[in-house]
Amino acid sequence: MTRLRSADLRSIWLIAIACAAVSMVVAAMAALNTALPDIAIDTGADSGQMTWIVDGYTLALAALLLPAGAVGDRYGRRGVLIVGLFVFAIASVLPVWISDPTQLIATRVLAGVGAALIMPTTLSLITSGVPESRRALGVSIWAAVAGGGAIAGFLVTGILLEFFTWHSIFITFAASAVLTAALCFTIGSSRDSSPGRFDVAGSLTSILGITGIVLGLLEAPHRGWADPLVLIGLIGGIVLVVAFVFLELRRASPLLDVRLFTNRAFGSGSLAIAMQFFASFGVFYLMLQQLQLVFGYSPLQSAFALMPMVAGVGIFALLGNWLAVRFDALRFVLAGGILLAGVGIVLLGIVHYETYWTAIWIIVLCAIGIGLATASSTTAIMSNTPLDNQGVGSAVNDTAREIGAAIGIAVAGSIMAAGYSNRIGAVADNARTQLTAAGEQRIAAGDQLGGQMLVQQAGQAADHIRRSLAEATAVVERLADRAGPLAAQIAHDAQDAFLEPMRQAYIVLGAVLVASAFVLAWLAPRRVVTVSPDAPTAGDDIPAADGAAQENVGVGARAADASAPPRTDTAPD
């Protein structure tokens, strides 16, 4: 009994540290969005540089996840986690002394490198270091933390900006990373018991391929899908990913055994993870603008408004994973959760609501759907990955998240940009005409200086109104004192131009999820762990498991002895 309690405490401590580390990585993806206006003022960053202050981190993280996961498997997951935390801490503290936007972008890329070392090792430490009886719970908690980390980032950033400058965000991340790195010395480590030759060619191909795809997706909303850089990134990235697959099929020690995707649980789990983050980050992109620019919420109020999403995902992640594992209901949990989330997002576009509180039930519905599918997706991926390759399995899980999020933002952003642009032209032209006329009237009335200022600002105001609702709102605030009725008209018309494409974007995001739910209903097996395709029986016909051997049956299990425990080191790597 004492030994059992000791093992449980070690597992709880390991899960807590892993979740603390992954929460920083996910929070850092979202945290700076709230602080961008202040950063732009202090550093002189233009709109393109502001975008890359956020996207530089995401790009480096997504591109390096697979090689970073393999490095953790090869050299020890705890050691790689500690290195990643220190890199993350250094990259986070450097902006305190930086005033140049290009240098700030470089520090964000460096932070993304550290995050890539952190994220896959956190999950693989749980799946390789927590006893089988507690593993599903550990994965559920990790998935809930990773799913809610972005909103936690908004919340923490909003609180810090209420009292301090934007530098406090970086200081908080740096201090948290150093503390977590110190705590990591109290947990054990694990690694591949017989690593083969490191796959340099596969690593380079995967890095370049994912970089191209993510770069194209990140730039598409701003440049347009026909822009040469976007096309080169997307087409070149896809070609490199195809080359990566052929390369990995021919290697004795591949970076990623792509045959794992022929395992229905692994493949459906990867698809479900991508769809969840496609939906959640697309919705975050739209809803944060809606809350702040339409409902008039502050950044901090917006973060609190999204807390029901965190609660729903956290609670139903535990429930969904329990249902999938306990009742062999993976197919129903994945497909049902994605379908529920899709219906909820479609309702956000169909139902007309004037306040946040009249839409909260729809937000909760979306959260329940995403929560049901999130942990069970990760469990399906990790349970069908060889024990020695848990870092790579975790990296697949995380890469699916990053690419799904990038696609969601790209789709939502492109629909919004095109729809707003098509509708706002007449509003901008009318604003220019009325500002020019108002300025000329002031000049005629003897207010030469005030009139000339209005005439000069007419063209600039029209350009700002055309760019986005955020810039149109800034124009309205500047005009409120001098041209109140015109400012009110611009605010009303600009919001109308924003709301219709926003609803269309919600409907498209939701429709994609509904369609993917039907795919998952066909693709996903009943059980979390399935037999290999060349086994005599199908995955859905496996008799009830009675031990660890059944837990590790699968395509990936052919690559390693599934019944052997992972190699664990209690000393530092």
C-alpha positions as CSV (number, residue, x, y, z in Angstrom):
1,M,0.0,0.0,0.0
2,T,2.8,2.4,0.9
3,R,4.6,1.6,-2.4
4,L,1.4,2.2,-4.3
5,R,0.9,5.6,-2.7
6,S,4.5,6.5,-3.5
7,A,4.0,5.5,-7.1
8,D,0.8,7.6,-7.3
9,L,2.5,10.6,-5.8
10,R,5.4,10.4,-8.3
11,S,2.9,10.1,-11.1
12,I,0.9,13.2,-9.9
13,W,4.2,15.2,-9.5
14,L,5.3,14.2,-13.0
15,I,2.0,15.1,-14.6
16,A,2.0,18.4,-12.7
17,I,5.4,19.4,-14.0
18,A,4.7,18.3,-17.5
19,C,1.4,20.3,-17.5
20,A,3.2,23.4,-16.1
21,A,5.7,23.2,-19.0
22,V,3.2,22.7,-21.8
23,S,0.9,25.4,-20.5
24,M,3.7,27.9,-21.0
25,V,4.3,26.8,-24.6
26,V,0.6,27.1,-25.5
27,A,0.0,30.3,-23.6
28,A,3.0,31.9,-25.4
29,M,1.2,31.2,-28.7
30,A,-1.6,33.5,-27.7
31,A,-0.4,35.9,-25.0
32,L,1.3,38.5,-27.2
33,N,-1.8,39.2,-29.3
34,T,-3.2,41.3,-26.5
35,A,0.0,43.3,-26.0
36,L,0.7,44.0,-29.7
37,P,-0.6,47.6,-29.8
38,D,1.7,48.5,-26.9
39,I,4.6,46.7,-28.4
40,A,4.1,48.4,-31.7
41,I,4.1,51.9,-30.0
42,D,7.3,51.2,-28.1
43,T,9.3,49.4,-30.9
44,G,7.9,51.2,-34.0
45,A,6.8,47.8,-35.5
46,D,4.7,48.1,-38.7
47,S,1.7,45.8,-39.3
48,G,3.8,43.1,-41.0
49,Q,6.4,43.0,-38.2
50,M,3.6,42.9,-35.6
51,T,2.2,39.8,-37.4
52,W,5.6,38.1,-37.3
53,I,6.2,38.9,-33.6
54,V,3.4,36.3,-33.0
55,D,3.9,34.1,-36.1
56,G,7.7,33.7,-35.8
57,Y,7.2,31.7,-32.6
58,T,4.4,29.5,-34.2
59,L,6.5,28.8,-37.3
60,A,9.6,27.7,-35.4
61,L,7.6,25.5,-33.1
62,A,5.7,23.7,-35.8
63,A,8.7,23.1,-38.0
64,L,10.9,21.6,-35.3
65,L,8.5,19.4,-33.4
66,L,9.2,16.1,-35.2
67,P,13.1,16.4,-34.9
68,A,12.8,17.6,-31.4
69,G,10.6,14.7,-30.4
70,A,13.2,12.3,-31.9
71,V,16.0,14.0,-30.0
72,G,14.2,13.5,-26.8
73,D,13.6,9.8,-27.5
74,R,17.3,9.4,-28.4
75,Y,19.1,11.4,-25.7
76,G,16.6,11.5,-22.8
77,R,13.3,13.3,-22.6
78,R,13.9,15.0,-19.3
79,G,17.2,16.4,-20.4
80,V,15.8,17.8,-23.6
81,L,12.9,19.3,-21.7
82,I,15.3,21.1,-19.3
83,V,17.3,22.4,-22.3
84,G,14.2,23.6,-24.0
85,L,13.0,25.4,-20.8
86,F,16.3,27.3,-20.5
87,V,16.2,28.2,-24.2
88,F,12.7,29.4,-23.7
89,A,13.6,31.4,-20.6
90,I,16.6,33.1,-22.3
91,A,14.5,34.0,-25.4
92,S,11.7,35.4,-23.1
93,V,14.0,37.6,-21.0
94,L,15.9,39.1,-24.0
95,P,13.0,41.4,-25.1
96,V,13.3,43.3,-21.9
97,W,16.4,45.0,-23.4
98,I,15.3,45.1,-27.0
99,S,13.6,48.0,-28.8
100,D,14.1,46.9,-32.4
101,P,11.1,44.9,-33.9
102,T,13.4,42.7,-36.1
103,Q,15.4,41.7,-33.0
104,L,12.2,41.0,-31.1
105,I,11.0,38.7,-33.9
106,A,14.3,36.9,-33.7
107,T,13.8,36.3,-29.9
108,R,10.3,34.9,-30.7
109,V,11.8,32.5,-33.2
110,L,14.3,31.4,-30.5
111,A,11.5,30.9,-28.0
112,G,9.8,28.7,-30.6
113,V,12.9,26.6,-30.8
114,G,12.8,26.1,-27.0
115,A,9.0,25.4,-27.2
116,A,9.6,22.7,-29.8
117,L,12.0,20.9,-27.4
118,I,9.5,21.3,-24.5
119,M,6.2,20.3,-26.0
120,P,6.7,16.7,-27.2
121,T,8.8,15.7,-24.2
122,T,6.1,16.7,-21.8
123,L,3.5,14.2,-23.2
124,S,6.1,11.5,-23.8
125,L,7.3,11.7,-20.2
126,I,3.7,11.1,-19.0
127,T,3.0,8.2,-21.4
128,S,6.3,6.5,-20.7
129,G,6.7,7.3,-17.0
130,V,3.1,7.0,-15.6
131,P,1.8,3.5,-14.7
132,E,-0.7,2.1,-17.2
133,S,-3.5,2.4,-14.6
134,R,-3.0,6.2,-14.4
135,R,-1.9,6.9,-17.9
136,A,-5.3,7.7,-19.4
137,L,-5.9,10.2,-16.6
138,G,-2.5,11.8,-17.1
139,V,-3.1,12.2,-20.9
140,S,-6.6,13.7,-20.2
141,I,-5.2,16.3,-17.8
142,W,-2.3,17.1,-20.3
143,A,-4.8,17.5,-23.2
144,A,-7.1,19.7,-21.1
145,V,-4.2,22.0,-20.1
146,A,-2.9,22.1,-23.7
147,G,-6.4,22.9,-24.9
148,G,-7.1,25.7,-22.5
149,G,-3.6,27.1,-22.4
150,A,-4.3,29.7,-25.1
151,I,-7.2,31.2,-23.2
152,A,-5.0,31.2,-20.0
153,G,-2.4,33.1,-21.9
154,F,-5.0,35.8,-22.8
155,L,-6.1,35.9,-19.2
156,V,-2.6,36.2,-17.7
157,T,-1.6,38.8,-20.3
158,G,-4.8,40.9,-19.6
159,I,-4.1,40.9,-15.9
160,L,-0.4,41.9,-16.3
161,L,-1.3,44.7,-18.7
162,E,-3.8,46.1,-16.2
163,F,-0.9,46.9,-13.9
164,F,2.5,46.7,-15.8
165,T,4.0,47.2,-19.2
166,W,4.2,44.5,-21.9
167,H,7.7,43.6,-20.7
168,S,6.1,42.0,-17.7
169,I,4.7,39.2,-20.0
170,F,8.2,38.2,-21.0
171,I,9.6,38.4,-17.5
172,T,6.7,36.1,-16.3
173,F,7.4,33.5,-18.9
174,A,11.2,33.6,-18.2
175,A,10.7,33.2,-14.4
176,S,8.2,30.4,-14.9
177,A,10.5,28.5,-17.3
178,V,13.5,28.7,-14.9
179,L,11.4,27.5,-12.0
180,T,9.9,24.6,-14.0
181,A,13.4,23.6,-15.2
182,A,14.6,23.4,-11.6
183,L,11.6,21.3,-10.7
184,C,12.4,18.9,-13.6
185,F,15.5,17.6,-11.8
186,T,13.0,16.0,-9.3
187,I,11.5,13.7,-11.9
188,G,12.8,10.6,-13.7
189,S,13.6,10.4,-17.4
190,S,13.1,7.9,-20.2
191,R,14.6,7.3,-23.6
192,D,14.7,4.9,-26.6
193,S,16.4,1.7,-25.4
194,S,18.0,1.0,-28.8
195,P,18.1,4.2,-31.0
196,G,19.2,3.7,-34.5
197,R,21.0,6.2,-36.7
198,F,19.6,9.7,-36.5
199,D,17.6,10.5,-39.6
200,V,19.2,13.8,-40.8
201,A,17.6,13.7,-44.2
202,G,14.2,13.1,-42.8
203,S,14.7,15.9,-40.3
204,L,15.7,18.4,-42.8
205,T,12.9,17.4,-45.2
206,S,10.2,17.6,-42.5
207,I,11.5,21.0,-41.2
208,L,11.5,22.6,-44.7
209,G,8.2,21.0,-45.7
210,I,6.3,22.0,-42.5
211,T,7.9,25.5,-42.7
212,G,6.6,26.0,-46.2
213,I,3.1,24.9,-45.4
214,V,2.8,26.8,-42.1
215,L,4.4,29.9,-43.7
216,G,1.9,29.8,-46.6
217,L,-1.0,29.4,-44.2
218,L,0.1,32.2,-41.9
219,E,0.6,34.7,-44.8
220,A,-2.5,33.7,-46.8
221,P,-5.0,35.9,-44.8
222,H,-2.8,39.0,-45.3
223,R,-1.4,38.5,-48.8
224,G,-4.1,36.5,-50.4
225,W,-4.1,32.8,-51.6
226,A,-2.8,33.8,-55.0
227,D,0.3,35.6,-53.7
228,P,3.6,34.1,-55.0
229,L,5.1,33.6,-51.5
230,V,1.9,31.9,-50.3
231,L,1.8,29.6,-53.4
232,I,5.5,28.8,-53.2
233,G,5.3,28.0,-49.5
234,L,2.2,25.8,-49.8
235,I,3.1,23.9,-53.0
236,G,6.8,23.6,-52.0
237,G,5.8,22.4,-48.6
238,I,3.4,19.8,-49.8
239,V,6.0,18.5,-52.3
240,L,8.6,18.2,-49.5
241,V,6.1,16.4,-47.2
242,V,5.5,13.9,-50.0
243,A,9.2,13.5,-50.5
244,F,9.5,13.0,-46.7
245,V,7.0,10.1,-46.8
246,F,8.8,8.3,-49.6
247,L,12.1,8.9,-47.8
248,E,10.9,7.5,-44.5
249,L,9.4,4.4,-46.1
250,R,12.9,3.5,-47.3
251,R,14.9,4.1,-44.2
252,A,15.9,1.5,-41.6
253,S,15.7,4.1,-38.7
254,P,13.1,6.7,-39.9
255,L,12.4,9.9,-38.1
256,L,8.8,8.9,-38.2
257,D,7.4,5.5,-39.2
258,V,4.7,6.8,-41.5
259,R,3.1,3.4,-41.5
260,L,1.7,4.3,-38.1
261,F,-0.9,6.3,-40.0
262,T,-2.3,3.1,-41.5
263,N,-3.3,2.3,-37.9
264,R,-6.9,3.5,-37.7
265,A,-6.7,4.7,-34.1
266,F,-3.5,6.6,-34.8
267,G,-4.8,8.1,-38.0
268,S,-8.2,9.1,-36.7
269,G,-6.6,10.5,-33.6
270,S,-4.3,12.7,-35.7
271,L,-7.2,13.9,-37.8
272,A,-9.4,14.6,-34.8
273,I,-6.6,16.7,-33.1
274,A,-6.1,18.7,-36.3
275,M,-9.8,19.4,-36.6
276,Q,-10.1,20.4,-32.9
277,F,-7.4,23.1,-33.2
278,F,-8.7,24.1,-36.7
279,A,-12.0,24.9,-35.0
280,S,-10.8,26.3,-31.7
281,F,-8.1,28.7,-33.1
282,G,-10.4,29.8,-35.9
283,V,-13.1,30.5,-33.3
284,F,-10.7,32.3,-31.1
285,Y,-9.6,34.5,-34.0
286,L,-13.2,35.5,-34.8
287,M,-14.6,35.7,-31.2
288,L,-11.8,37.8,-29.7
289,Q,-12.5,40.4,-32.4
290,Q,-16.2,40.1,-31.9
291,L,-15.9,40.6,-28.1
292,Q,-13.6,43.6,-28.3
293,L,-14.7,45.4,-31.5
294,V,-18.5,44.6,-31.5
295,F,-19.3,44.1,-27.8
296,G,-16.8,46.6,-26.5
297,Y,-15.0,44.2,-24.1
298,S,-11.4,45.0,-22.9
299,P,-8.7,42.3,-23.5
300,L,-9.1,41.1,-19.9
301,Q,-12.9,40.9,-20.1
302,S,-12.5,39.0,-23.4
303,A,-10.3,36.4,-21.7
304,F,-12.8,36.0,-18.9
305,A,-15.6,35.6,-21.4
306,L,-13.7,32.6,-22.9
307,M,-13.3,30.9,-19.6
308,P,-16.4,28.7,-20.1
309,M,-14.5,27.3,-23.1
310,V,-11.7,26.3,-20.7
311,A,-14.0,24.8,-18.2
312,G,-15.9,22.8,-20.8
313,V,-12.9,21.4,-22.5
314,G,-11.2,20.5,-19.2
315,I,-14.2,18.7,-17.7
316,F,-15.3,16.9,-20.8
317,A,-11.7,15.9,-21.8
318,L,-11.6,13.7,-18.7
319,L,-15.1,12.3,-19.4
320,G,-14.4,11.7,-23.1
321,N,-11.2,9.8,-22.5
322,W,-12.8,7.7,-19.8
323,L,-15.7,6.8,-22.1
324,A,-13.4,5.9,-25.0
325,V,-11.1,3.7,-22.9
326,R,-13.6,2.2,-20.5
327,F,-16.4,1.4,-22.9
328,D,-14.4,0.9,-26.2
329,A,-16.2,3.9,-27.6
330,L,-13.4,5.8,-29.4
331,R,-15.4,6.0,-32.7
332,F,-18.4,7.5,-30.9
333,V,-16.4,9.9,-28.7
334,L,-14.3,11.2,-31.6
335,A,-17.0,11.5,-34.2
336,G,-19.7,12.7,-31.6
337,G,-17.4,15.3,-30.1
338,I,-16.3,16.7,-33.4
339,L,-20.0,16.7,-34.7
340,L,-21.2,18.5,-31.5
341,A,-18.4,21.1,-31.8
342,G,-19.2,21.6,-35.5
343,V,-22.9,22.1,-34.9
344,G,-22.1,24.6,-32.2
345,I,-19.8,26.6,-34.5
346,V,-22.4,26.6,-37.2
347,L,-24.9,28.0,-34.7
348,L,-22.5,30.8,-33.9
349,G,-22.9,31.9,-37.5
350,I,-26.7,31.2,-37.9
351,V,-28.1,32.4,-34.6
352,H,-28.3,36.2,-34.3
353,Y,-27.3,37.4,-30.8
354,E,-26.8,41.0,-29.6
355,T,-24.8,40.2,-26.4
356,Y,-22.3,37.7,-25.2
357,W,-24.7,36.3,-22.6
358,T,-27.2,35.3,-25.2
359,A,-24.5,33.2,-27.0
360,I,-22.9,31.6,-24.0
361,W,-24.9,28.4,-24.4
362,I,-23.5,27.9,-27.9
363,I,-19.9,28.5,-26.7
364,V,-20.4,25.9,-24.0
365,L,-21.8,23.5,-26.6
366,C,-18.6,24.0,-28.7
367,A,-16.5,23.4,-25.6
368,I,-18.2,20.2,-24.7
369,G,-17.7,18.8,-28.2
370,I,-14.0,19.8,-28.4
371,G,-13.5,18.5,-24.8
372,L,-15.0,15.1,-25.5
373,A,-12.6,14.5,-28.5
374,T,-9.4,16.2,-27.3
375,A,-7.9,13.7,-24.8
376,S,-9.2,10.6,-26.5
377,S,-7.5,11.7,-29.7
378,T,-4.2,12.1,-27.9
379,T,-4.6,8.7,-26.2
380,A,-5.3,7.0,-29.5
381,I,-2.1,8.5,-30.9
382,M,0.2,7.7,-28.0
383,S,-1.3,4.2,-27.3
384,N,-0.5,3.1,-30.8
385,T,3.1,4.5,-30.8
386,P,6.0,2.2,-29.7
387,L,7.1,2.9,-26.2
388,D,10.7,3.8,-27.3
389,N,9.3,6.4,-29.8
390,Q,6.8,8.3,-27.5
391,G,8.6,11.6,-28.2
392,V,7.9,11.2,-32.0
393,G,4.4,10.2,-31.3
394,S,3.9,13.2,-29.1
395,A,5.5,15.4,-31.8
396,V,2.9,14.0,-34.3
397,N,0.1,15.0,-31.9
398,D,1.6,18.5,-31.4
399,T,2.3,19.0,-35.2
400,A,-1.3,18.1,-35.9
401,R,-2.3,20.8,-33.4
402,E,-0.1,23.4,-34.9
403,I,-1.1,22.8,-38.5
404,G,-4.7,22.5,-37.6
405,A,-4.5,25.9,-35.8
406,A,-2.7,27.5,-38.7
407,I,-5.3,26.3,-41.2
408,G,-8.2,27.4,-38.9
409,I,-6.8,31.0,-38.6
410,A,-5.9,31.1,-42.3
411,V,-9.5,30.0,-43.4
412,A,-11.2,32.3,-40.9
413,G,-8.9,35.2,-41.6
414,S,-9.2,34.9,-45.4
415,I,-13.0,34.8,-45.3
416,M,-13.1,37.8,-43.0
417,A,-10.6,39.8,-45.1
418,A,-12.4,39.1,-48.4
419,G,-15.9,39.7,-46.9
420,Y,-15.0,42.9,-45.1
421,S,-13.1,44.3,-48.1
422,N,-16.1,43.6,-50.4
423,R,-18.5,45.4,-48.1
424,I,-16.4,48.3,-46.6
425,G,-15.6,50.2,-49.8
426,A,-18.8,52.3,-49.9
427,V,-18.4,53.1,-46.2
428,A,-14.8,54.3,-46.6
429,D,-15.7,56.4,-49.7
430,N,-18.7,57.9,-47.8
431,A,-16.4,58.7,-44.8
432,R,-13.9,60.5,-47.1
433,T,-16.6,62.5,-48.8
434,Q,-18.3,63.6,-45.6
435,L,-14.9,64.4,-43.8
436,T,-13.9,66.5,-46.8
437,A,-17.2,68.3,-46.8
438,A,-17.1,68.9,-43.1
439,G,-13.6,70.3,-43.4
440,E,-14.6,72.6,-46.2
441,Q,-17.5,73.8,-44.1
442,R,-15.2,74.6,-41.2
443,I,-12.9,76.5,-43.5
444,A,-15.8,78.5,-44.9
445,A,-16.9,79.2,-41.3
446,G,-13.4,80.6,-40.4
447,D,-11.9,77.6,-38.7
448,Q,-9.0,77.4,-41.2
449,L,-6.7,75.1,-39.2
450,G,-9.4,72.7,-38.0
451,G,-11.0,72.4,-41.5
452,Q,-7.6,71.7,-43.2
453,M,-6.9,69.0,-40.6
454,L,-10.2,67.3,-41.4
455,V,-9.6,67.5,-45.2
456,Q,-6.1,66.1,-44.8
457,Q,-7.3,63.2,-42.6
458,A,-10.1,62.2,-45.0
459,G,-8.0,60.1,-47.2
460,Q,-6.0,58.5,-44.4
461,A,-9.3,57.7,-42.5
462,A,-10.8,56.0,-45.5
463,D,-7.6,53.9,-45.9
464,H,-7.7,52.8,-42.3
465,I,-11.4,52.0,-42.5
466,R,-10.8,49.7,-45.5
467,R,-8.1,47.7,-43.7
468,S,-10.0,46.2,-40.8
469,L,-12.7,46.8,-38.2
470,A,-10.0,47.4,-35.6
471,E,-8.6,50.3,-37.6
472,A,-12.1,51.6,-38.4
473,T,-12.8,51.6,-34.7
474,A,-9.6,53.6,-34.1
475,V,-10.8,56.2,-36.7
476,V,-14.2,56.3,-34.9
477,E,-12.5,57.1,-31.6
478,R,-10.5,59.9,-33.1
479,L,-13.5,61.4,-34.8
480,A,-15.9,61.1,-31.9
481,D,-15.2,64.6,-30.5
482,R,-15.1,66.5,-33.9
483,A,-17.6,64.6,-36.0
484,G,-19.8,62.7,-33.6
485,P,-22.7,61.7,-36.0
486,L,-20.3,60.7,-38.7
487,A,-18.3,58.6,-36.3
488,A,-21.4,56.8,-35.1
489,Q,-22.4,56.1,-38.7
490,I,-18.9,54.7,-39.6
491,A,-19.0,52.5,-36.5
492,H,-22.4,51.1,-37.4
493,D,-21.6,50.5,-41.0
494,A,-18.1,49.0,-40.3
495,Q,-19.6,46.6,-37.8
496,D,-22.2,45.5,-40.4
497,A,-19.4,44.9,-42.9
498,F,-17.6,42.8,-40.3
499,L,-20.5,40.7,-38.9
500,E,-21.7,39.1,-42.1
501,P,-18.3,37.6,-43.2
502,M,-17.8,36.7,-39.5
503,R,-21.0,34.6,-39.6
504,Q,-19.9,33.1,-42.9
505,A,-16.6,32.1,-41.4
506,Y,-18.3,30.4,-38.4
507,I,-20.5,28.5,-40.8
508,V,-17.5,27.3,-43.0
509,L,-15.5,26.3,-39.9
510,G,-18.4,24.4,-38.5
511,A,-19.3,22.7,-41.8
512,V,-15.7,21.4,-42.1
513,L,-16.0,19.9,-38.6
514,V,-19.4,18.3,-39.4
515,A,-17.9,16.8,-42.6
516,S,-14.9,15.5,-40.7
517,A,-17.1,14.0,-38.0
518,F,-18.6,11.7,-40.7
519,V,-15.1,10.8,-41.9
520,L,-14.1,9.9,-38.3
521,A,-17.3,7.8,-37.9
522,W,-16.1,5.7,-40.8
523,L,-12.3,5.8,-40.0
524,A,-12.0,5.5,-36.3
525,P,-12.1,2.1,-34.6
526,R,-14.2,1.2,-31.6
527,R,-11.1,0.6,-29.4
528,V,-8.3,3.0,-28.5
529,V,-5.7,0.3,-29.4
530,T,-6.1,-1.7,-32.6
531,V,-4.3,-4.6,-34.1
532,S,-2.0,-4.2,-37.1
533,P,-3.6,-4.3,-40.6
534,D,-2.0,-7.7,-41.4
535,A,-3.3,-9.3,-38.2
536,P,-5.9,-12.1,-38.6
537,T,-8.7,-10.1,-37.0
538,A,-10.0,-6.6,-37.4
539,G,-9.5,-3.9,-34.8
540,D,-13.1,-3.8,-33.8
541,D,-13.2,-7.6,-33.2
542,I,-10.3,-7.8,-30.6
543,P,-11.4,-9.5,-27.4
544,A,-11.3,-7.6,-24.2
545,A,-7.8,-6.8,-23.0
546,D,-6.5,-8.5,-19.9
547,G,-3.0,-7.1,-19.6
548,A,-0.3,-4.8,-20.8
549,A,0.3,-6.9,-23.9
550,Q,-3.1,-5.9,-25.3
551,E,-2.5,-2.2,-24.4
552,N,0.4,-2.1,-26.8
553,V,-0.9,-4.1,-29.8
554,G,-0.8,-2.0,-32.9
555,V,1.1,-1.1,-36.0
556,G,3.7,0.7,-33.9
557,A,4.1,-2.2,-31.5
558,R,5.8,-4.2,-34.3
559,A,8.8,-1.9,-34.0
560,A,9.4,-2.5,-30.3
561,D,8.7,-5.0,-27.5
562,A,5.4,-3.7,-26.2
563,S,5.6,-5.7,-23.0
564,A,8.9,-4.3,-21.9
565,P,8.8,-1.2,-19.6
566,P,10.5,2.0,-20.8
567,R,14.0,2.6,-19.8
568,T,14.1,5.0,-16.9
569,D,16.9,7.0,-15.5
570,T,16.6,8.6,-12.0
571,A,19.9,10.5,-12.4
572,P,20.2,13.6,-14.5
573,D,20.5,12.9,-18.3
